[in-house]
Amino acid sequence: MEALKSVDKNMKNFHKQGAFLTSKNGEIINTMTISWGNLGLAWGKPVFIIYVRKSRFTHDIIDKSGEFTISLPLDNSMKKPLGVCGSKSGRDVDKFQLAGINTKPSNKLKSPVIDGCDVYFECKVVYKHNISPEIISEDINKSTYLEGDYHTVFYGEVIDYYVGDK
Ligand SMILES: Cc1cc2nc3c(=O)[nH]c(=O)nc-3n(C[C@H](O)[C@H](O)[C@H](O)COP(=O)(O)O)c2cc1C
């Protein structure tokens, strides 16, 4: 029960203020803020599901690398960096420098995590699908996709998770 309470608390923080979604493909590393996502179970595996619009620089990186990390702060210390990483694109600026954040190696992936966060997940993409205008509810299609730019939903098998040492 305590463990469940802690997952619940972590996910509330995630939806409220966001987390860093980071991926590395070759020499390219990028991070962006996300606040949509679910942690659950599918195919008998722990799975972190994320929603990334096609226009995001991060989208192509994850598509190619097949992996991502989630770095989740549980307090307000990352408010500013989350703001920068949720409004600037890695196509245009060095977000790490601009946001004043550093990466550190993850345990099991090439993609790093963001230093100074509280909870980390390392994920390998095991499935993905594109939100389809034909089968999504008309309400959501109107409210969320007026300009198209549909999300791709990436399912990442959680291969490691741990708390930070800040
Ligand atoms: C609090 C917050 C939550 C966000 N959540 C998402 C999300 O779940 N999915 C998404 O595609 N974009 C989300 N964004 C927008 C991206 O973080 C933003 O467009 C970012 O600049 C993309 O960076 P990139 O082009 O370097 O990948 C969010 C932004 C903020 C501020």
The ligand as a MOL file (V3000), in Angstrom:
LIG
                    3D

  0  0  0     0  0            999 V3000
M  V30 BEGIN CTAB
M  V30 COUNTS 31 33 0 0 0
M  V30 BEGIN ATOM
M  V30 1 C 4.2530 21.4470 -18.5600 0
M  V30 2 C 4.4400 21.0390 -20.0130 0
M  V30 3 C 4.0440 19.7770 -20.4180 0
M  V30 4 C 4.2010 19.3650 -21.7540 0
M  V30 5 N 3.8060 18.0850 -22.1110 0
M  V30 6 C 3.9760 17.6720 -23.4000 0
M  V30 7 C 3.6150 16.3300 -23.7750 0
M  V30 8 O 3.1800 15.4970 -22.9510 0
M  V30 9 N 3.7730 15.9830 -25.0940 0
M  V30 10 C 4.2620 16.8560 -26.0390 0
M  V30 11 O 4.3830 16.4800 -27.2190 0
M  V30 12 N 4.6370 18.1240 -25.6930 0
M  V30 13 C 4.5180 18.5540 -24.4060 0
M  V30 14 N 4.9180 19.8200 -24.0410 0
M  V30 15 C 5.5220 20.7180 -25.0480 0
M  V30 16 C 7.0110 20.4180 -25.3410 0
M  V30 17 O 7.7370 20.2520 -24.1380 0
M  V30 18 C 7.6400 21.5810 -26.1620 0
M  V30 19 O 6.9700 21.7120 -27.3810 0
M  V30 20 C 9.1400 21.4460 -26.3620 0
M  V30 21 O 9.6360 22.7110 -26.7420 0
M  V30 22 C 9.5450 20.4140 -27.4110 0
M  V30 23 O 10.9490 20.3810 -27.4760 0
M  V30 24 P 11.7850 19.7350 -28.6630 0
M  V30 25 O 11.3240 20.3500 -29.9680 0
M  V30 26 O 13.2160 20.0960 -28.3390 0
M  V30 27 O 11.5560 18.2590 -28.6220 0
M  V30 28 C 4.7710 20.2550 -22.7140 0
M  V30 29 C 5.1770 21.5390 -22.2940 0
M  V30 30 C 5.0230 21.9220 -20.9730 0
M  V30 31 C 5.4790 23.3110 -20.5500 0
M  V30 END ATOM
M  V30 BEGIN BOND
M  V30 1 1 1 2
M  V30 2 1 2 3
M  V30 3 2 2 30
M  V30 4 2 3 4
M  V30 5 1 4 5
M  V30 6 1 4 28
M  V30 7 2 5 6
M  V30 8 1 6 7
M  V30 9 1 6 13
M  V30 10 2 7 8
M  V30 11 1 7 9
M  V30 12 1 9 10
M  V30 13 2 10 11
M  V30 14 1 10 12
M  V30 15 2 12 13
M  V30 16 1 13 14
M  V30 17 1 14 15
M  V30 18 1 14 28
M  V30 19 1 15 16
M  V30 20 1 16 17
M  V30 21 1 16 18
M  V30 22 1 18 19
M  V30 23 1 18 20
M  V30 24 1 20 21
M  V30 25 1 20 22
M  V30 26 1 22 23
M  V30 27 1 23 24
M  V30 28 2 24 25
M  V30 29 1 24 26
M  V30 30 1 24 27
M  V30 31 2 28 29
M  V30 32 1 29 30
M  V30 33 1 30 31
M  V30 END BOND
M  V30 END CTAB
M  END
